[in-house]
């Protein structure tokens, strides 16, 4: 089995944090986004994990090679022509065997063995409130009979959540090749959803799989909500003398907390220093320093200094705010 994870996007909706760091390596819930994505995949013991890389791709490559021992391959995507094009590139050298595709900006918690055992062709789905924002699946008698990409008038509320299983890659490769050669686009991009619909029209029966949990990491608001949800699953950290810790929260062992109130819903990365401050509902990037401040609902980049600031901040790497 091979796993494909596309992580080539620039993450423009998460600027300034993605100006120097790929979206997949942003911290959330005590881990990188990509670390959360890879956690449930380990049980599949994949023969190879293929990463489609683009923006800051070397950072993705270094992260994987420094932290994981599985066989990996990195496919460059120089043209951002859509998810379908990214998967097309990854499949060019894949000739046989089952394929799992997991999107690189969505954290999914599910039983991967159960997912792949659901059928020969499986799509992960979840009910959503605003179906116009997603690829949407129509289901009849336990089979997916139609797909639409971000429709104006959705025919169902079941969103494709970014998890796909194919018992063999031939038909998917053929459909994507047709879209690429004919430059067939939806919303200006070559869509994986369109290739899947072509397969359905040719008689392939996709089975839906309702994933247990699905967390969006695509923009600031959803990243903070995902942080809250993931932190709620973690054990409380050990107490720190002189400071008050309010779970749920994550504090990297290398961080230093001095005379502060931290939590709830705070994720603190390696090397962070918090002194005489109150932090709630926030994500603090590596080696940042927060002094004499009260912040909430904030995302703080790496190697950033915040001094005497009150309120919400959204600040990128290597920056400084001094409210004194």
C-alpha positions in Angstrom: 0.0 0.0 0.0 1.1 3.5 -0.8 -0.1 6.7 0.8 -0.2 10.1 -1.0 -0.2 13.3 0.9 -0.3 16.6 -1.1 1.4 19.4 0.8 2.4 21.8 -2.0 0.0 24.7 -1.2 1.2 28.1 0.0 -1.4 28.4 2.7 -2.3 32.0 1.8 -5.2 32.1 4.2 -2.9 31.6 7.1 -0.5 34.4 6.4 1.7 35.7 8.0 2.4 32.3 9.6 2.9 30.7 6.2 5.3 33.3 4.8 8.3 31.3 6.1 6.7 27.9 7.1 4.5 25.5 5.1 1.0 25.1 6.4 1.6 21.4 7.1 4.3 22.3 9.7 2.3 24.8 11.7 1.9 23.8 15.4 -1.5 22.8 16.6 -2.6 20.7 19.6 1.0 19.9 20.7 2.1 18.6 17.3 2.5 19.8 13.7 -0.4 19.6 11.4 1.5 16.9 9.4 2.4 15.0 12.5 -1.3 14.7 13.4 -2.1 13.6 9.8 0.6 10.9 9.9 -0.3 9.5 13.3 -3.3 7.2 12.2 -1.5 6.2 9.0 1.2 4.4 10.8 -1.0 1.3 11.5 -1.2 0.7 7.8 2.5 0.1 7.5 2.6 1.7 4.1 5.3 0.5 1.6 5.8 4.2 0.7 4.5 7.6 1.6 4.5 10.0 -1.3 4.5 13.7 -0.5 3.6 16.2 -3.3 5.6 19.3 -2.3 5.9 22.8 -3.6 6.1 25.9 -1.4 8.9 25.5 1.2 9.1 21.8 0.1 12.6 21.3 1.4 11.3 22.0 4.9 8.7 19.2 4.5 11.4 16.9 3.3 13.7 17.7 6.2 10.9 17.3 8.7 9.9 13.8 7.4 13.5 12.6 7.1 14.4 13.8 10.6 11.3 12.4 12.4 10.1 9.3 10.5 11.7 6.1 9.3 9.2 4.9 6.7 10.0 4.9 3.0 9.2 8.3 1.6 9.3 10.0 -1.8 8.9 13.7 -2.6 7.3 14.8 -5.9 7.7 18.4 -6.8 4.7 20.4 -8.1 5.8 23.5 -9.9 2.4 24.5 -11.2 -0.5 24.9 -8.7 -3.2 23.6 -11.0 -5.3 22.0 -8.4 -5.6 18.9 -6.2 -6.3 16.7 -9.2 -3.1 17.7 -10.9 -1.1 17.1 -7.6 -2.4 13.5 -7.4 -1.8 13.0 -11.1 1.9 13.9 -10.5 2.2 11.5 -7.6 0.6 8.6 -9.5 2.9 8.9 -12.6 5.3 6.2 -11.2 2.7 4.1 -9.3 1.7 1.1 -11.3 -0.2 -1.2 -9.0 -1.4 -1.8 -5.4 -3.8 0.0 -3.2 -3.6 3.7 -2.7 -4.7 5.9 0.2 -4.8 9.7 -0.3 -4.9 12.0 2.7 -5.0 15.8 2.2 -2.3 17.8 3.9 -4.3 20.5 5.6 -7.0 18.4 7.3 -6.6 16.3 10.5 -8.8 13.2 10.3 -9.2 10.8 13.2 -10.4 7.4 12.1 -9.6 3.6 12.2 -7.6 3.4 9.0 -8.0 -0.4 8.8 -11.7 0.0 9.0 -11.6 2.7 6.4 -9.7 0.6 3.9 -11.8 -2.5 4.6 -15.1 -0.7 3.7 -14.8 -1.5 0.0 -12.6 -1.4 -3.0 -13.2 2.3 -3.5 -13.9 4.4 -0.4 -14.4 8.1 0.2 -14.4 9.7 3.7 -17.4 11.9 4.3 -18.9 13.9 7.1 -22.1 16.0 7.4 -21.5 19.8 7.3 -23.5 22.9 7.9 -22.5 24.8 4.8 -22.1 22.3 2.0 -21.2 24.9 -0.6 -17.6 25.1 0.7 -16.8 21.5 0.0 -16.9 18.6 -2.5 -20.2 17.0 -1.8 -21.3 13.3 -2.1 -24.8 12.0 -2.9 -25.6 8.6 -1.5 -28.2 6.0 -2.5 -28.4 2.5 -0.9 -25.0 2.8 0.7 -23.2 3.8 -2.5 -22.0 7.2 -3.7 -23.9 8.0 -6.9 -22.8 11.6 -7.5 -20.1 14.1 -6.6 -20.0 17.9 -6.9 -17.2 20.4 -6.2 -18.4 23.3 -4.1 -21.9 23.5 -5.6 -24.0 26.6 -5.4 -27.0 24.4 -4.6 -25.8 21.2 -2.9 -27.9 18.1 -3.2 -26.6 16.8 0.1 -24.8 17.9 3.2 -22.1 15.1 3.1 -18.7 16.7 2.5 -15.6 14.9 1.2 -13.2 15.2 4.1 -9.9 14.5 2.3 -9.6 10.7 2.8 -9.7 8.4 -0.3 -9.0 4.7 -0.8 -8.5 2.9 -4.1 -7.8 -0.8 -4.3 -5.8 -0.2 -7.4 -4.7 3.1 -9.2 -5.4 2.4 -12.9 -8.8 3.9 -13.3 -7.9 7.0 -11.2 -4.7 7.5 -13.2 -6.7 7.3 -16.4 -9.4 9.8 -15.3 -6.8 12.3 -14.1 -4.7 12.0 -17.2 -7.8 12.8 -19.3 -8.5 15.9 -17.2 -4.9 17.1 -17.4 -4.5 16.5 -21.2 -7.8 18.2 -21.9 -7.2 20.9 -19.3 -10.6 20.3 -17.9 -11.1 22.5 -14.8 -13.7 23.4 -12.2 -13.3 26.8 -10.5 -10.1 27.2 -12.4 -8.4 24.1 -11.2 -8.1 20.4 -12.2 -10.2 18.8 -9.5 -9.8 15.3 -8.0 -13.6 15.4 -7.5 -14.1 15.5 -11.3 -11.9 12.5 -11.8 -13.9 10.6 -9.1 -17.1 11.5 -10.8 -15.8 10.2 -14.1 -15.1 6.9 -12.4 -18.6 6.8 -11.0 -20.0 7.5 -14.5 -18.0 4.5 -15.7 -19.6 2.2 -13.2 -17.2 2.3 -10.2 -19.0 2.0 -6.9 -17.6 4.2 -4.2 -18.5 3.4 -0.6 -18.9 6.2 1.9 -17.0 6.1 5.3 -18.2 8.4 8.0 -14.9 9.6 9.7 -15.0 9.9 13.5 -13.5 13.4 13.7 -12.4 15.9 11.1 -10.5 19.1 11.9 -9.8 21.9 9.5 -6.5 23.7 9.6 -7.0 26.0 6.6 -7.4 29.4 8.3 -6.8 31.2 11.6 -10.2 30.6 13.1 -10.4 26.9 12.2 -6.8 26.4 13.3 -7.6 27.7 16.7 -10.7 25.6 16.9 -8.7 22.5 15.9 -6.2 23.4 18.6 -9.0 23.4 21.2 -10.4 20.1 20.0 -7.0 18.3 19.9 -5.9 19.7 23.2 -9.0 18.3 24.9 -7.7 14.8 24.2 -4.4 15.3 25.9 -3.6 14.6 29.6 -3.0 17.6 31.9 0.7 18.7 32.1 2.5 18.5 35.4 2.2 21.5 37.6 4.8 24.3 37.5 5.7 26.0 40.8 4.6 29.7 40.9 2.3 29.4 37.9 -1.3 28.4 37.3 -2.1 25.9 34.5 -5.6 25.5 33.3 -6.2 22.4 31.1 -6.6 21.6 28.4 -3.2 22.7 27.2 0.1 21.4 25.9 3.5 22.7 27.1 6.7 21.4 25.4 9.2 20.1 28.1 11.7 22.6 26.9 9.4 25.6 27.5 9.8 27.9 30.5 6.8 29.2 32.4 7.4 31.8 35.1 4.8 33.3 37.4 2.1 33.1 34.8 -1.4 31.8 34.2 -1.6 29.5 31.1 -4.8 28.0 29.7 -7.2 26.8 28.8 -6.7 25.8 25.2 -3.0 26.9 24.9 -0.4 25.0 22.8 3.2 26.0 23.7 6.0 24.9 21.4 9.6 24.1 22.1 11.8 26.8 23.5 9.0 29.2 24.4 9.4 31.5 27.4 6.3 32.9 29.2 7.0 35.4 32.1 4.5 37.2 34.2 1.8 36.8 31.7 -1.7 35.3 31.1 -2.2 33.2 28.0 -5.5 31.7 26.9 -6.9 30.0 23.7 -3.6 30.5 21.8 -0.9 28.8 19.8 2.7 29.9 20.6 5.4 29.1 18.0 8.9 27.8 18.8 11.3 30.0 20.7 8.8 32.8 21.1 8.9 35.0 24.3 5.8 36.5 26.0 6.5 39.0 28.8 4.1 41.0 31.0 1.3 40.4 28.6 -2.3 39.1 28.6 -3.3 37.5 25.3 -6.1 35.3 24.1 -7.3 33.9 20.7 -3.9 34.5 19.3 -1.4 32.8 17.0 2.2 33.7 17.7 5.0 32.9 15.2 8.4 31.5 15.9 11.2 33.5 17.5 8.7 36.3 18.2 8.8 38.7 21.2 5.6 40.1 22.8 6.1 42.5 25.6 3.4 44.4 27.6 0.6 43.6 25.2 -3.1 43.0 26.0 -5.7 41.4 23.7 -5.5 39.3 20.5 -2.5 39.1 18.3 -1.8 37.4 15.0 1.9 37.8 14.4 4.4 35.9 12.2 8.0 34.7 12.7 10.9 36.9 14.0 8.7 39.8 14.9 8.4 42.0 18.0 5.5 43.9 19.6 6.2 46.2 22.6 3.2 47.8 24.1 5.1 49.6 26.9 
